[in-house]
Amino acid sequence: MLYSVYREKSDLETRLRNHVLLRLRNVIITPHSAFNTQDAVERILETTVDNILAFAHGEPRSIAGRRK
C-alpha cells in the first residue's frame, strides 16, 4: 500500500499532501519541532561557531557526519 504512494511520479509536496498516513483515523500527524527551543537553538549556534573556529584553525571537529 505504501509502495504505491512512492511509485507515483509527482513533486514532494503532492506526495506529502496525498500520503496514505493522512487518511488513517488512528494516526496523528505533528510537526518535528524539537529543535525549536531556546536551549536547542543556543546549542546549535555554539556547535556551529565551535566547528567554524576549529576548521579555521585546521582542526575540523565534524568529519563525514561524526564528531571527534
N, C-alpha and C positions, 0 to 999 in steps of 0.2 A: 504494500500500500504506500509506504513512504517512498519507495523507489520511483513510483510513477510521478511523484511531485518533482523529484530531481531530474528526471529524464526529460521533462518539458524544456523547450528552448525559450527562455524568457529572461528578462533582467532580474536582478536580485530583489528589487522592491516588489515586483509582481510575485515572485516566488514566496517571499515572506508574507505578503498580503493573502495569498491563497493557500498557505501551508495547512496541511491536514490537522495539525495540533490545534489550530484556532477554532476548528469546528467541533472539537471534543468537549463534552459537558463536564468532564472530570479533570480538565486542565486549566490552570490559571497561568496566564502569561504576565510576567512582570519585567520591568527593565533591569538591566545589570547596572547598578549604580553604587556598588560597594566602594568604589574608588572615590566617590564624590563626597568625602567628608573633609573637614579642615585638616585633621591629623594625616589622612591619607595623601592629600594634596601636598602638605608640607614634606612628608617623606619622599614623595615623588620628586619634588623640587630639590631637596637635599641630595638625593641619589643622583639626579641629573647633573647638578653642579659638581658633585664629587667625581662623577665619571668624566666630565669635561676637563676638570683640572688635572685629574690623573692622566688622561690622554695627552694633554698639553705638555706634561712632564715626562712623556714617553713610557708611562706605566698604566696602560689601559686596564680597567677593572672588569669589564664585561666583554668577554670574547666568545663569540658563537653562542650567545644566549646563556652563558654560565658565568657566575660571579666568582672572582678569585677569593 
